[in-house]
Amino acid sequence: MALLKPRKTAKHAKGAKALPAPEAEGLLRPDKLNVLVLGAPGSGKSTLIQAIAPYAGEDSPLVLIDAPESSSKLKALKKEPVHAIWFCLDGMQHAILKDDLEGLRAAAKLWPDVPLIAVFTHSLGTEERDFANITMLQDAFEGYKRGRDLTMRTKDIIPVLAQEFETPLGILPVRGLDRLVERTREVVTGAEVEASQKKVRGVVQDLKRKEANATVAASAAMAATIGAVPVSFPDATLLVPLQTAMLAKISKLYDLKDKSAAAQISEAALKAGATTIVGRSLLTAVKGIPVVGTIGGSVLNAAVAAIVTSAVGESSVIVYDKISKGELVIDETTDLGRIVMEVFSGRLPDIVSVVAKAFAGKKASEIPKDLAKMVYNMVIKEK
């Protein structure tokens, strides 16, 4: 995926008459899905672009254009084939400024037939806040003199969290990126981008995997926190609610039409995790990780909880991903339980290795500090 900015004008000698901004023709190819990303400073525009950019290369069918703040430079893009506009707003703000709407209207006038999608960044995942933001934007449109036009042009309002957010209760994973790209693909029309739209599904698939992996990492970090509590452990029942919630989020993300298959995947992943904890062989393996000093029981339990939860999540993500890509076809002969168990067993040694590398060389007394964040980082970096 290319990230384009308009060409810069050359500086002129003092006193010389300023030349108009040049026409930025030829920057964009009409057979790609070109999205103009608008947003005031602090709106989360740059973070959003950076979050999506790594999931495509130079040959990507999706192109993001970082909209210039200067109106003259924005006008220089007028003849470019822009197919959609993302209008970024801070999801944690409590008002929408008139200047924001004026900037959106200016871009909308340059591309009168292009659909708009409002994007609330920094959205922390509560349905109440998402609803409040949507209502706030609708009210802002109604109170704006040109609001009716913007309302008609706005095809969707999507909350996103482009990078993880740490709270006292845990780490909130990224969300909404796949939906944003998918909805953009759906609302853009025109034969010239038809081939590109099909290819954009691959970008959506990559973003789903990114969000699913982040969900697993956040859940593994929370599991480490639960495991570190000084109670009798390993006990599979302590992790079941957390792992069940994690699997539900992953299932919703992939939205498998066959709900019975989704249930089988979750059931098999939970069973694999519970069996591993009860078997206690993993606890023995973790005890063998070389650190400076003796690892306390709470750290051992935390490591086991994190490893098992990560394996439960990853095994389900891998299977969902294969189904989504068409690499695994579900029919009456498909034994999803066996497939999930095999994937789980295959990933478990690798995850133990990741934990071993993270702990190696550290003082045992230092490991409990920021353990959850450590677990999150090591799981994400392994992806």
Secondary structure, 3 states (H helix, E strand, C coil): CEEECCCCCCCCCCCCCCCCCCCCCCCCCCCCEEEEEEECCCCCHHHHHHHHHHHCCCCCCEEEEECCCCHHHHHCCCCCCCCEEEEEEECCCCCCCHHHHHHHHHHHHHCCCCCEEEEEECCCCCHHHHHHHHHHHHHHHHCCCCHHHHHHHEEEEEECECCCEEECCEEECCECHHHHHHHHHHHCCCHHHHHHHHHHHHHHHHHHHHHHHHHHHHHHHHHHHHHCCCCCCCCHHHHHHHHHHHHHHHHHHHCCCCHHHHHHHHHHHHHHHHHHHHHCHHHHHHHCCCCECCCCHHHHHHHHHHHHHHHHHHHHHHHHHHHHCCCCCCCCCCCHHHHHHHHHHHHHHHHHHHHHHHHCCCECCCCCCCHHHHHHHHHHHCC
